[in-house]
Amino acid sequence: MESSIIELEKPAIYVVGTPIGNLSDFSLRGQQVLKSVDFILAEDTRKSALLLQRYKVKNQMFSYHDFSDATRVEEILRTIFEKPAAVALVTDSGTPLISDPGFAIVKKGSQKGVPVIPIPGPSALIACLSVSDVPIDRFIFEGFLPSKDSARVSHLRKLMHESRSMVFYEAPHRIVKFLESVGNIMGVDRRVLVAREMTKLYETLYRGSLSEVLTTISKNPLAKKGEFTIIVEGRAQDTNELEKEIDSFLAILLEKVDVKTSVQLVSKITNAKRNIVYKRALMLKKLL
């Protein structure tokens, strides 16, 4: 069956997943929708034009991204209603809303009664999970963390007791700092999967403990190129609650009193061994 024009629901917003690297991953249904909608909303019309050219899609395309103001959203929705129109929402690559633009118009459109219809497609998140040797029966998706060191460390500290595996996106110029931050906060023995350039020519998967993967990437300049998806194994649950309680008290006390006093008080409050509390205090002190 060749890609062709199909009948679509109107009014409607079709959220279309597009390739994250390999253009052959674009679904037949996705191609048909882009050919059949009244117009396409693209994060970057220049980049999407290359995809449309590859699949011989000739259609109107307009810019829509996270920096589009509320007036722009209202204009688009008014057009969708008045025509009525079926429109496709695409991003530069992957699935809209998954760390990509689109939430504002999907939310506003659904509130106004416009059907929002998914056209499933590639996603770096799902692609990475599908080849993971880190447990993924339960996981959380954190996307891109703040670029500033202090904000990134603060966010990771909130996740240090998370028992579910954690999935992150990271840019090439920050990958080493990101892994170092994870190691300082969660421990260098934590198992990770770091996927680089998924579905592209130089796709590479780095597996092992965080220290092993960090060493490999740090020593190889080429390993720091491209976009990254990272899965970090969650903390074992047997020590989770006690350490969480210890760290909660220490985080408060270390801002006001010295390490020795903080350790004495927390050890007494939690009945935890002083040497355990002391190790946690030293680790937290480095992060404050």
C-alpha positions in Angstrom: 0.0 0.0 0.0 1.5 3.3 -1.1 1.4 6.5 0.9 -1.7 8.5 -0.2 -4.3 11.0 0.8 -6.7 9.7 3.4 -9.9 11.1 5.0 -9.4 12.7 8.4 -11.5 13.9 11.2 -12.2 17.7 11.2 -11.7 19.7 13.3 -8.7 17.8 14.8 -5.1 18.1 15.9 -3.0 15.1 14.8 0.1 14.7 16.9 2.6 13.0 14.6 5.8 11.2 15.6 8.7 11.7 13.1 12.1 9.9 12.8 14.7 10.7 15.5 17.5 9.8 13.0 16.9 7.1 10.5 14.3 8.5 8.0 13.2 5.0 7.2 11.5 4.8 10.6 8.7 7.1 9.5 5.4 5.2 9.6 3.1 4.9 6.5 0.2 6.4 8.6 2.3 9.4 9.6 3.1 10.0 5.9 -0.5 9.8 5.0 -1.6 12.2 7.7 1.0 14.8 6.7 -0.3 14.6 3.1 -3.9 14.8 4.1 -4.1 17.5 6.7 -5.1 21.1 5.8 -1.7 22.3 7.1 1.2 21.3 9.3 2.5 23.0 12.4 6.3 22.5 12.7 8.8 23.4 15.4 11.3 24.4 12.7 9.9 24.6 9.2 13.3 24.4 7.6 14.1 21.0 9.3 10.7 19.6 8.7 10.9 20.6 5.0 13.7 18.1 4.6 11.4 15.3 5.9 8.5 16.4 3.7 10.8 16.5 0.7 12.1 13.0 1.4 8.5 11.6 1.4 7.1 13.8 -1.4 4.7 15.6 1.0 3.4 18.8 -0.5 1.5 20.7 2.1 1.3 24.1 3.8 3.5 24.4 6.8 3.6 27.0 9.6 5.9 27.6 12.5 4.7 26.6 16.0 7.0 26.1 19.0 7.3 26.7 22.8 8.0 30.4 22.2 4.8 31.0 20.3 2.6 33.3 22.4 -1.0 32.7 23.5 -2.3 34.9 20.7 -0.7 32.6 18.1 -2.3 29.6 19.8 -5.7 31.3 19.7 -5.3 32.2 16.0 -4.5 28.6 15.1 -7.4 27.2 17.1 -9.8 29.7 15.6 -8.7 28.6 12.1 -9.1 24.9 13.0 -12.7 25.6 14.1 -13.8 28.0 11.4 -12.5 26.0 8.4 -12.9 23.3 10.0 -9.4 21.9 9.6 -7.4 18.9 10.4 -3.8 19.9 11.3 -0.7 17.9 12.0 1.7 18.8 14.8 5.4 17.8 14.4 8.7 18.6 16.0 12.2 18.5 14.6 12.4 14.8 15.5 10.6 12.3 17.7 7.2 12.7 19.3 5.8 16.1 20.2 5.4 16.8 24.0 8.1 14.3 24.9 10.7 17.0 25.9 9.5 18.7 22.7 7.1 21.6 22.0 3.3 21.1 21.7 1.8 21.0 25.2 0.2 24.4 25.1 -1.8 23.9 21.9 -2.7 20.3 22.8 -4.0 21.5 26.3 -5.8 24.6 24.9 -7.2 22.6 22.0 -8.6 19.8 24.1 -10.1 22.3 26.6 -12.0 23.9 23.6 -13.2 20.5 22.4 -10.8 19.9 19.5 -10.1 16.1 19.2 -6.4 15.4 19.7 -5.3 12.2 17.9 -2.0 10.5 18.3 -0.1 9.1 15.3 2.6 7.0 17.1 6.2 7.2 16.0 9.8 7.2 17.1 10.9 8.4 20.5 14.4 8.3 22.0 12.8 7.5 25.3 11.1 4.3 24.2 13.9 3.3 21.9 16.4 3.4 24.8 14.0 1.6 27.2 13.5 -1.2 24.6 17.3 -2.1 24.7 17.9 -1.5 28.4 19.7 -4.0 30.7 18.8 -1.7 33.6 15.4 -2.7 35.1 12.5 -0.7 33.5 9.4 -2.4 34.9 9.0 0.8 36.8 10.7 4.1 35.6 10.3 7.9 35.7 11.2 10.2 32.9 13.0 13.4 33.8 14.0 14.7 30.4 16.6 17.5 30.3 17.7 18.7 33.7 18.7 22.4 34.3 22.0 23.4 32.6 23.4 25.3 35.6 25.5 23.1 37.9 23.8 24.2 41.1 20.2 23.7 39.8 21.1 20.3 38.2 22.7 19.1 41.5 19.7 20.3 43.5 17.3 18.3 41.2 19.4 15.2 41.4 19.5 15.4 45.2 15.8 15.1 45.2 16.1 11.8 43.2 18.9 10.2 45.2 16.4 7.9 47.0 14.3 7.1 44.0 13.8 3.3 43.7 12.6 3.4 40.1 15.0 3.6 37.2 15.4 7.2 35.9 15.5 8.3 32.3 17.2 11.6 31.3 18.1 13.5 28.1 21.4 15.3 27.8 23.3 17.5 25.4 26.8 16.5 24.2 28.6 19.5 25.9 27.1 18.6 29.3 27.2 14.8 29.3 30.4 14.4 31.3 29.3 16.9 33.9 25.9 15.3 34.1 27.4 11.8 34.8 29.8 13.2 37.3 26.9 14.9 39.2 25.0 11.6 39.2 28.0 9.7 40.5 28.7 12.3 43.3 25.1 12.1 44.5 23.9 8.6 43.7 27.2 6.7 43.8 29.6 5.6 41.0 28.5 1.9 41.4 25.0 2.7 40.1 24.3 0.8 36.9 23.6 2.9 33.8 22.8 2.7 30.1 24.0 5.7 28.0 22.7 5.7 24.5 24.3 8.1 21.9 22.8 9.1 18.5 20.0 6.6 18.6 18.9 5.2 15.1 21.7 7.2 13.5 24.8 6.0 11.7 27.0 6.3 14.8 24.6 4.9 17.3 26.5 3.7 20.4 25.3 2.1 23.7 27.5 2.3 26.8 26.6 -0.2 29.5 28.0 -0.8 33.0 28.5 1.0 36.3 28.5 4.7 36.2 32.2 4.9 36.8 33.0 2.5 33.9 30.8 4.4 31.5 32.1 7.8 32.6 35.7 6.7 32.1 34.9 5.4 28.6 33.1 8.6 27.5 35.7 11.0 29.2 38.6 9.4 27.4 37.0 9.3 23.9 36.3 12.7 22.3 34.0 11.1 19.7 31.9 9.6 22.6 30.9 13.1 23.6 29.3 14.0 20.3 25.6 13.7 19.6 22.4 13.6 21.6 22.2 11.3 24.7 19.5 9.3 26.5 20.5 8.0 29.9 18.9 5.4 32.1 20.1 5.3 35.7 19.2 2.4 37.9 17.1 3.2 41.0 18.3 2.8 44.5 17.8 -0.6 46.2 14.7 -0.3 48.4 16.1 -2.1 51.5 18.2 1.0 52.6 15.9 3.6 51.1 13.8 4.7 54.0 16.5 5.0 56.6 18.9 6.9 54.4 16.1 9.1 53.2 15.3 10.0 56.9 19.0 10.5 57.7 19.5 12.8 54.7 16.4 14.8 55.4 17.6 15.7 58.9 21.2 16.3 57.8 20.1 18.6 55.0 18.4 20.9 57.5 21.1 20.7 60.2 24.1 21.2 58.0 22.9 24.6 57.0 23.0 25.7 60.6 25.5 23.7 62.5 28.8 21.9 62.0 29.2 18.3 60.8 30.1 16.8 64.2 27.0 18.3 65.9 24.8 17.3 63.0 26.0 13.7 63.1 25.5 13.4 66.8 21.9 14.7 66.6 20.9 12.7 63.6 22.4 9.5 65.0 20.5 10.0 68.2 17.2 10.8 66.5 17.3 7.9 63.9 19.2 5.4 66.0 21.5 4.9 63.1 25.2 4.1 63.5 27.3 7.2 63.8 29.8 6.1 61.1 26.9 5.7 58.6 25.5 9.1 59.4 29.0 10.6 59.2 29.5 9.2 55.6 26.1 10.6 54.6 27.0 14.0 56.1 30.3 14.2 54.3 28.6 13.5 51.0 25.9 16.0 51.5 28.3 18.6 52.7 30.1 18.5 49.4 26.8 19.2 47.6 25.6 22.1 49.8 
